[in-house]
Amino acid sequence: MSAAALSGLSVLVLDDEPLLRRHLVSTLERMGADVTAADTFAGAKKLAAEFSFDFALLDVNLPDGRGTDLLRDKAFGTNTGIVIMTAEGGISAAVEAIKLGALDYLAKPFEPEALALVLARARRSRQTARATEHRQAEAPENHFFFGGALAALENQLRKILQADERLDGAGAPLPPVLIQGETGTGKTTIARWIHGHGPRSQGPLVEANCASIPESLAESELFGHERGAFTDARTSRLGLFEAANGGTLFLDELPSLSLVLQAKLLTTLEDRRIRRVGGSRDVPVDVRVVAASNRDLRELVREGRFREDLYHRLDLFRVPLPALRERGPDILALAESLIVRLSRRHRLPARKISDLGRRRLLGYGWPGNVRELSHEVERALVFEDGDELNFDQLMGAALPATGAPGVTVAVPVDDWFNPNFRFPESGFSIEDAILRLIRHALAQTDGNVSGAGRLLGVSRDYLRYRLGGWKDGSKPGAKADSDAGESSPA
């Protein structure tokens, strides 16, 4: 391992022999590591409780304990790579440590080259573990599938995977998937989940944001080009379809492609072949296409900005993602998940959300959806003091305009009324508004009628009266024949 190979990494060295400890610290610092040393079991345990380390080199026999007991006591976090140092003849202790989760061991005495080799192996093992953890942390189950508003979405994705398995088992191509949702709702995350959990998971996943590709280069980028196809084409080049062969091609913001390219994309989906720019032969490709749009493609078809035949080809598996503001209490579960992940990233203690913070999260309009929520959680973790997060930056935040374009009005998050609301020309139902408020209160109290009544400032009997009409399908407000009970069945 070369000098500065451990640059930016923190290492704990635990050894009671002063000369060896100083030698290890000096060697590791030459490799660029940030080194902390300890000479007792108690001192190392205290450091492990106070700080997070990337690696720990632990001696086995110490004046006040055994280094392996730190593993048994789970003193270190799961992201710390442990290497045991043991005297000759102490192989049994090393084996014990490996069983407890150590990555490797060093038999004393050892040369710096041996230390570098073992740390290189440990680092590769740690990177593999981190990559696996990252994939699991990024999986939509952890960010989106909290039941509630997205329970139907989870069921739909599972059905897509079941269909994929049947088709792949029969040797048939996998049909495209269309993901629709506002910017920041998690379209890319869902695309990665579909790829990672499907039969093409061992193949490549190639992601392309169509909006960021210059129109003059889009055809070459997607389908490749031959040498001499245009002025700067000094060599032939594979396109993204060929790069994704055997795997998945994710085309984000698909409507950004011109109508001409949409036609070529349709041909590729139907024939499973591409032709490079300047080429004279077709190249077969086996690619699962996942397309995403933040606009309703049916509306774009009506406006003449998207090909109707391509829309119907893509619309076999449609995955609609609701906006964050439509998810109610799911916002809190998502925020708590993000707090855990972002706290780990910044090496900060995970904190709870205060009651005030919960009200602010639920009261904000979230125009940037999940992406904005992630940014606000990170901001609160880094800048707010105290044991709980209040999300002070959301106090008096502006809700998105639903009426006049580009107009927002700042309102306190505890004010339920959106001053940007415009009454529809077709009329407004006050009864529907009342029931919607009741549903929202019930969702916040997990279906408890008495609790919802306290939130709304009405009696339990009033809610039972309303819920009775809701239950039996009669006009809201009509007297129910039966009691609604303590909890809502909705």
C-alpha positions in Angstrom: 0.0 0.0 0.0 1.6 3.2 -1.2 2.0 6.5 0.8 -1.3 8.3 1.3 -3.2 5.1 0.4 -5.2 5.6 3.6 -5.7 9.3 3.1 -8.8 10.6 4.8 -9.4 7.4 6.8 -9.4 7.2 10.6 -7.6 4.3 12.3 -7.5 3.2 16.0 -4.4 1.4 17.2 -4.7 -0.6 20.4 -1.5 -2.1 21.8 0.2 -1.9 25.2 3.8 -2.2 23.8 5.0 1.5 23.5 7.6 0.9 20.8 5.3 -1.2 18.6 2.5 1.3 19.1 4.6 4.3 18.1 5.9 2.3 15.1 2.4 1.5 13.9 1.2 5.0 14.4 4.2 6.4 12.4 3.7 3.8 9.6 0.0 4.5 9.3 0.5 8.2 9.3 2.9 7.9 6.4 0.1 6.1 4.6 -2.1 9.2 5.1 -4.3 7.9 7.9 -5.6 9.9 10.8 -4.4 7.7 13.7 -5.6 7.5 17.3 -3.7 5.3 19.8 -4.7 3.5 23.0 -2.8 1.2 25.3 -5.7 -0.2 27.4 -8.9 -2.1 26.8 -10.9 0.6 28.8 -9.3 3.4 26.8 -10.1 1.8 23.5 -13.7 1.1 24.5 -14.1 4.7 25.5 -12.7 5.9 22.2 -14.9 3.5 20.3 -18.0 4.9 22.1 -17.1 8.5 21.4 -15.7 8.3 17.8 -16.3 6.4 14.6 -13.3 4.7 13.0 -12.8 3.3 9.6 -10.3 0.7 10.8 -9.1 -0.6 14.2 -5.9 -2.6 14.8 -6.4 -4.5 18.0 -3.9 -6.4 20.2 -5.4 -9.4 21.9 -3.6 -9.6 25.3 -3.9 -6.3 27.2 -3.3 -5.4 30.9 -7.0 -5.0 31.6 -8.7 -7.3 29.1 -8.7 -8.9 25.7 -9.0 -7.0 22.4 -11.4 -9.7 21.1 -13.8 -8.7 23.9 -14.3 -5.4 22.1 -15.8 -7.4 19.2 -17.9 -9.5 21.5 -19.2 -6.4 23.2 -20.0 -4.8 19.8 -18.0 -1.7 20.8 -17.5 -0.7 17.2 -20.0 0.1 14.5 -20.6 -2.1 11.6 -18.7 0.2 9.3 -15.4 -0.2 11.2 -13.0 -2.8 9.7 -11.3 -4.8 12.5 -7.8 -6.3 12.1 -6.5 -8.4 15.0 -2.8 -8.4 16.1 -1.7 -11.5 17.9 1.7 -13.0 19.0 3.0 -16.2 17.5 1.0 -19.1 18.7 -2.1 -17.0 19.1 -3.9 -18.3 16.0 -6.8 -19.5 18.1 -7.5 -16.0 19.2 -7.3 -14.8 15.6 -9.8 -17.4 14.5 -12.1 -16.4 17.4 -11.9 -12.8 16.3 -12.7 -13.7 12.7 -15.8 -15.5 13.9 -16.8 -12.4 15.8 -16.5 -10.2 12.7 -12.8 -9.2 12.3 -11.7 -8.9 8.7 -8.2 -10.2 9.0 -5.3 -10.7 11.5 -1.5 -10.1 11.8 0.9 -12.4 13.6 3.5 -10.5 15.5 6.2 -9.6 14.7 5.3 -8.3 11.2 6.9 -6.1 8.6 5.3 -2.8 7.3 4.7 -4.7 4.0 2.6 -7.2 5.8 0.6 -4.4 7.5 0.0 -2.8 4.1 -1.1 -6.0 2.5 -3.6 -6.9 5.3 -5.0 -3.3 5.3 -5.4 -3.5 1.5 -7.4 -6.7 1.9 -9.4 -5.2 4.8 -10.2 -2.1 2.8 -11.5 -4.1 -0.2 -13.7 -6.2 2.1 -14.9 -3.0 3.7 -15.6 -1.4 0.4 -17.6 -4.4 -0.7 -19.6 -4.3 2.6 -20.2 -0.6 2.2 -21.4 -1.0 -1.4 -23.8 -3.7 -0.3 -25.0 -1.5 2.5 -25.4 1.5 0.2 -27.5 -0.6 -2.3 -29.7 -1.7 0.6 -29.9 1.9 2.0 -30.8 3.3 -1.4 -33.4 0.6 -2.1 -36.9 2.1 -2.4 -38.2 -0.2 0.4 -36.3 2.0 2.9 -37.3 5.3 1.4 -40.8 4.7 -0.1 -42.5 1.5 1.1 -44.0 2.6 4.4 -47.5 1.4 3.5 -50.1 4.1 3.4 -50.0 6.1 0.1 -47.5 3.8 -1.5 -48.8 0.4 -0.5 -50.4 0.0 -3.9 -47.2 1.0 -5.6 -45.2 -1.7 -3.8 -47.8 -4.3 -4.9 -47.5 -3.1 -8.5 -43.7 -3.3 -8.5 -43.9 -6.8 -7.1 -46.3 -7.8 -9.9 -43.9 -6.3 -12.5 -41.1 -8.5 -11.0 -43.3 -11.6 -11.2 -44.1 -10.9 -14.8 -40.4 -10.3 -15.5 -39.5 -13.7 -14.1 -42.1 -15.5 -16.2 -41.0 -13.7 -19.4 -37.3 -14.1 -18.8 -37.8 -17.8 -17.9 -39.5 -18.3 -21.3 -36.7 -16.5 -23.1 -38.9 -13.5 -24.0 -37.7 -9.9 -24.0 -38.7 -7.7 -21.0 -41.2 -5.0 -21.9 -40.5 -1.3 -21.1 -41.5 0.3 -17.9 -42.9 3.9 -17.7 -42.4 5.8 -14.4 -44.3 9.1 -14.1 -44.0 11.6 -11.2 -43.0 15.1 -10.3 -39.3 16.0 -10.1 -37.8 14.6 -6.9 -40.3 11.9 -6.3 -37.8 9.1 -6.7 -38.0 8.0 -10.3 -34.4 7.1 -10.5 -34.5 5.2 -7.3 -37.5 3.1 -8.5 -35.7 2.4 -11.8 -32.6 1.1 -9.9 -34.8 -1.0 -7.7 -36.5 -2.6 -10.7 -33.2 -3.4 -12.3 -31.5 -4.6 -9.0 -34.4 -6.9 -8.1 -35.2 -8.3 -11.6 -33.7 -11.0 -13.7 -31.3 -8.5 -15.4 -29.6 -7.5 -12.1 -26.3 -9.1 -13.1 -26.3 -7.1 -16.3 -25.3 -3.4 -16.7 -27.5 -0.5 -15.6 -27.0 2.5 -17.8 -28.6 5.8 -16.9 -29.2 8.7 -19.2 -30.8 12.0 -18.5 -32.3 12.9 -21.9 -32.7 16.5 -20.9 -29.0 17.0 -20.4 -28.0 15.5 -23.8 -27.6 18.2 -26.5 -30.1 17.6 -29.3 -27.3 17.5 -31.9 -25.6 14.6 -30.0 -28.6 12.7 -28.7 -28.8 10.2 -31.6 -25.1 9.4 -31.4 -25.2 9.1 -27.6 -28.1 6.7 -27.7 -27.3 4.6 -30.8 -23.6 5.2 -31.3 -21.8 6.2 -34.5 -19.4 4.9 -37.1 -16.0 6.5 -37.9 -16.5 9.4 -40.2 -20.2 9.7 -39.6 -19.6 13.4 -38.9 -16.7 15.8 -38.6 -15.4 14.8 -35.2 -16.2 11.1 -35.5 -12.5 10.0 -35.8 -13.4 6.5 -34.3 -16.5 4.5 -34.0 -18.3 4.6 -30.7 -20.9 2.4 -28.9 -24.1 4.0 -28.0 -26.0 3.6 -24.7 -28.2 0.9 -26.1 -25.2 -1.3 -26.9 -23.6 -0.4 -23.6 -26.7 -1.6 -21.8 -26.9 -4.8 -23.8 -28.1 -7.7 -21.5 -29.2 -5.2 -18.8 -31.3 -2.1 -18.3 -31.3 1.4 -20.0 -32.9 4.1 -17.9 -34.0 7.1 -19.9 -34.9 9.9 -17.6 -37.0 12.8 -18.8 -37.7 11.0 -22.0 -40.0 13.7 -23.6 -36.9 15.9 -24.0 -36.0 13.8 -27.1 -37.1 15.1 -30.4 -40.0 13.5 -32.3 -37.5 12.1 -34.8 -35.5 10.4 -32.1 -38.8 9.2 -30.5 -39.6 7.4 -33.8 -36.1 5.7 -33.8 -36.6 4.7 -30.2 -40.0 3.1 -31.1 -38.3 1.2 -33.9 -35.6 -0.1 -31.5 -38.2 -1.2 -28.9 -40.2 -3.1 -31.5 -37.3 -4.6 -33.5 -34.7 -4.9 -30.8 -32.1 -3.6 -33.2 -30.2 -0.3 -33.5 -28.3 1.3 -36.3 -25.4 3.5 -35.5 -25.2 7.0 -37.0 -23.4 6.6 -40.3 -23.8 2.8 -40.2 -25.3 0.5 -42.8 -26.1 -2.5 -40.7 -28.4 -3.3 -37.8 -27.0 -4.3 -34.5 -29.2 -6.6 -32.3 -29.6 -5.4 -28.7 -31.3 -7.1 -25.7 -32.1 -4.2 -23.4 -34.9 -3.6 -20.9 -35.9 0.1 -21.2 -37.1 2.0 -18.2 -38.4 5.5 -19.2 -39.3 8.3 -16.8 -41.1 11.6 -17.2 -42.2 14.4 -14.8 -45.0 15.3 -17.2 -48.2 13.3 -18.0 -47.4 11.8 -21.4 -51.0 11.7 -22.4 -51.1 15.5 -22.1 -47.9 15.8 -24.2 -49.5 13.5 -26.8 -52.5 15.9 -27.0 -50.1 18.8 -27.4 -48.3 17.1 -30.2 -45.0 17.0 -28.2 -44.9 13.2 -27.8 -45.6 10.4 -30.3 -48.8 8.6 -29.5 -47.5 5.2 -30.8 -44.4 5.4 -28.6 -46.6 6.3 -25.6 -48.7 3.2 -26.2 -45.6 1.1 -26.5 -44.2 2.4 -23.2 -47.5 2.2 -21.3 -47.6 -1.5 -20.6 -46.1 -1.2 -17.2 -46.9 2.3 -15.8 -45.6 3.2 -12.4 -47.1 6.5 -11.1 -45.3 8.1 -8.1 -47.4 10.4 -5.9 -46.0 13.8 -4.9 -44.7 13.9 -1.3 -47.4 16.4 -0.3 -50.0 13.7 -1.1 -48.4 11.1 1.2 -49.6 12.4 4.6 -48.0 10.7 7.6 -45.7 8.7 5.3 -43.6 11.9 5.2 -42.6 11.4 8.8 -41.5 7.8 8.3 -39.5 8.9 5.3 -37.9 11.7 7.2 -36.9 9.3 10.0 -35.3 6.9 7.5 -33.3 9.8 6.0 -32.2 10.9 9.4 -30.7 7.5 10.1 -28.9 7.4 6.8 -27.7 11.0 6.7 -26.5 10.8 10.4 -24.4 7.8 9.5 -22.9 9.7 6.5 -22.0 12.7 8.6 -21.0 10.7 11.6 -23.5 12.5 13.7 -25.9 11.1 16.4 -29.3 10.3 15.0 -31.9 12.6 16.6 -35.7 12.4 17.0 -38.1 14.8 15.4 -39.8 17.1 17.9 -43.6 17.6 17.9 -43.1 21.1 16.4 -40.8 19.6 13.7 -43.4 16.9 12.9 -46.1 19.6 12.4 -43.8 21.6 10.2 -42.9 18.6 8.0 -46.6 17.7 7.6 -47.6 21.3 6.9 -45.0 22.2 4.2 -46.0 21.8 0.6 -42.7 20.1 -0.6 -42.5 21.3 -4.2 -39.2 19.5 -4.5 -40.6 16.3 -3.1 -38.3 13.6 -1.7 -35.1 15.3 -3.0 -36.1 18.5 -1.1 -37.0 16.6 2.0 -33.5 14.9 2.0 -31.9 18.3 1.7 -33.9 19.8 4.6 -33.2 16.8 6.8 -29.5 17.1 6.1 -29.6 20.9 6.8 -31.4 20.3 10.1 -28.9 17.6 11.2 -25.9 19.8 10.4 -27.1 23.2 11.6 -29.6 22.6 14.4 -28.6 22.2 18.0 -30.5 20.4 20.7 -31.6 16.8 21.2 -34.5 17.0 18.8 -35.0 18.4 15.3 -37.4 21.3 14.9 -36.9 22.1 11.2 -36.7 25.8 11.9 -35.8 26.5 8.3 -39.4 25.5 7.4 -41.0 28.1 9.6 -43.1 30.4 7.5 -41.9 28.6 4.3 -43.8 29.4 1.1 -46.3 26.8 -0.2 -46.2 26.1 -4.0 -48.7 28.1 -6.1 -51.6 26.1 -7.5 -53.2 29.1 -9.2 -51.3 32.0 -10.8 -48.0 30.7 -12.2 -44.9 31.8 -10.4 -46.8 33.2 -7.4 -46.3 32.0 -3.9 -47.6 33.3 -0.6 -45.6 32.8 2.7 -47.8 31.2 5.3 -47.0 29.6 8.7 -46.8 25.8 8.5 -49.5 25.6 11.3 -52.0 27.4 9.0 -53.8 24.7 7.1 -55.2 27.0 4.5 -53.3 27.4 1.2 -54.0 31.0 0.0 -52.9 30.0 -3.5 -55.9 27.7 -3.9 -58.2 28.6 -6.8 -61.8 27.3 -6.8 -62.6 25.3 -9.9 -65.1 26.7 -12.4 -67.1 23.5 -12.1 -67.8 24.2 -8.4 -66.6 23.2 -5.0 -68.0 20.6 -2.6 -67.8 21.7 1.1 -68.9 18.2 2.1 -65.9 16.7 0.4 -63.6 19.2 2.0 -65.0 18.3 5.5 -64.5 14.6 4.8 -61.0 15.2 3.5 -60.1 17.1 6.7 -61.5 14.2 8.7 -59.5 11.6 6.8 -56.3 13.7 7.3 -56.9 13.9 11.1 -57.7 10.1 11.2 -54.5 9.4 9.4 -52.5 11.5 11.9 -54.1 9.6 14.8 -53.8 6.1 13.2 -57.6 5.9 12.9 -58.5 6.9 16.5 -61.8 8.7 16.3 -61.4 10.4 19.7 -57.9 11.6 18.9 -59.1 12.9 15.5 -61.9 14.8 17.2 -59.5 16.5 19.6 -57.3 17.6 16.6 -60.3 19.0 14.8 -61.9 20.6 17.8 -65.2 18.6 17.5 -66.8 15.9 19.5 -66.4 12.1 18.9 -70.1 11.9 18.3 -69.8 14.5 15.5 -67.1 12.4 13.8 -69.2 9.2 14.3 -72.1 11.0 12.6 -69.9 12.0 9.7 -68.2 8.6 9.4 -71.5 6.8 9.5 -72.4 8.4 6.2 -69.0 7.7 4.8 -69.1 4.0 5.8 -72.5 3.1 4.3 -72.0 5.1 1.1 -74.8 7.6 1.8 -74.5 11.3 1.4 -71.9 12.7 3.8 -73.6 14.2 6.8 -76.6 11.8 6.7 -77.3 10.0 10.0 -75.8 6.6 10.1 -77.8 3.5 11.1 -74.9 2.1 13.1 -72.2 3.4 15.4 -68.8 4.2 13.8 -66.9 2.9 16.8 -63.8 4.1 18.4 -61.6 3.6 15.3 -62.3 4.3 11.7 -62.4 1.3 9.4 -61.0 3.5 6.6 
